[in-house]
Every structure is written in C-alpha cells, then in structure tokens.
Amino acid sequence: MRVDSGGSLRHEIGRVRTALNSPALSEILLLVVKGVGSPGELARQTGKSKYAVSVQLANLKRVGLVNITRVVSADMRRRSYEIVWAKVCQIFKQDHALELEIYENQLSVAGLSEVQGNETRVGLAISGNGKLGLVREITPQDAQRTELKPVADQMGRLVWEFTEFFKGYLKERRFNTMREYFQGAYKELSERYGRLPRNSELGRFFEFNDRAFKRITPIEEVWRKYVPKKFEAYTPAKRKEPPKVPVIKLFAEAGSADPAGRYVLNAEAQAAIKPGVPLRIYPAYTYS
C-alpha cells in the first residue's frame, strides 16, 4: 500500500484542511474574494481587531490561499490581499486526482477504435472521497505504432472552467466554511452537469465521472454569469518530456464500505487480487 503523495504534500493538505474548515478564516477569505483586501476594511466588516485580522490573513497566506496583491497603491504602507486562484486549481485537482488521471487517459486513447494488448498491471485505488476501485492497465501489443492523442489543452480548459465557475459559486451560495463551498460545488456539478453547455469540458468531465465512477443540487445561471466565453488558459511552464509508452487504464468498482468503515471487496476484485497487488490512496483537501 502506498499513499500517492509525498510526506510534505500530506502535511500541506492537513494545514489547508484546517483553514478550509475554519468559519473565521473562511469569512475573511470570502471577503477577499469579493474585493475587500485591506486589513483595516476587513476588520471593520467583521467587527474584529486589526491584530486579529492580521493573524488570520497570515494563516491564510501561510497555506497559500491569499497573497499580497501586486497592484501598487498610492500609500505604500497599506497592504491589500487577494485570493490565490492557482491554489484553488490545486485543491480541485488533488480532490479529483484519481478521476482526472483516468479521464485524461481515456481522452488520450479516444481515437483508437480497437486495440490488442496485454494487461500489464492491476491495482486497487481509493480516491479522495473514498471510492474504492480496481484499475487495470493495458499496454497495446504494437506500442511503437500506437499514438496517444495530445490532451493538455483539454485538461487545461477543464481546470480553467472549474476555477471561473467557482469564482461565481462563492458569490452566489452561502455556506459557513470553504470546505462546504468546495463540496457543494462538486455535488451540484455531479448532479446537474447536463445543464452546462455541450462544449463544456467541465460538464464532460462530470458526465464521465457519472458513467465511470459511482456517483458521489440550478448551476447554469452561475455558469452564464461568471464563466467568460473567451478561454484564458492557466498554462504551466512547458517542458520537453520523453514519449510515453501508451497505456489504457480501465476503472471498475471493487467494493463498498460497511457501517464500520471497512471495505468489502466484490467477487471480481477478489479474483483479480494476488499477492503483491498495489493499493494507491489519493489524499484530498476537502474530503476526510
């Protein structure tokens, strides 16, 4: 068994969870989202002292959720804070790490009509929200001639769409903590993805989750109001990578959890599991 992250990431997830679960820190963060960036104005609107607000801003800055704005004000002594949307992207991607991994793989092999190959690896995986699955990897027999479709633009648009949607969701919904905002957005998207535009990559992703994973409430108005029609990619620094050997990943439910929290494997998973079969655990920010 291995947790699919390093120790530093697990420690960082724990710190971010504490901030996401805090109503006091969430109140500050939501005001920053709405454009209230100065400690003095935050103190006035929350009824707290400037010192208390400064401590809370320092905590949010420490976990990467806010930063000092780059916009230079007339008074250099006054600081103003803004939300770090790249951190929101990171939370979304880590909360759906397994689902995004399978989705990206399926997009990359979507152009292949029929493939002859060998099952090279079988493993169990537990997603961030506790779904237990059996993941099989198929390597095509003629791997040299099998080309994977480049899908970096689609995956980039998917993350961009979620971030733009979530900016509006924070303004249109009312929850006590940021954790509830994230989980509320996930729940509404998983139940009403069909109301998003047909060309929405975010809609296609949650539709894929509905088909490929066990399902975990109006949102179309938030979409029309906040997601721009023009695509503005969040592009990481590009680096040249060696060509990948094509692998097709197949996911199937492997069992369920009993009331005591123990996983009970189904017959198919029991038959596939042999000594040495790995178990990967994907930790998440907003799921326990």
Secondary structure, DSSP 8 states (H G I E B T S, - for coil): -EESS-HHHHHHHHHHHHHHT-HHHHHHHHHHHTT--SHHHHHHHHT--HHHHHHHHHHHHHTTSEEE-SS--SSTT---EEE-HHHHHHHHHHHTHHHHHHHHHHHHTTT-S---EEEEEEEEEE-TT--EEEEEEEEETTTTT------HHHHHHHHHHHHHHHHHHHHH---SSHHHHHHHHHHHHHHHGGGS-TT-HHHHHHHHHHHHS------HHHHHHHS-SS-----------------EEEEEE-EEE-TTS-EEE-HHHHHH--TT--EEE---SS--
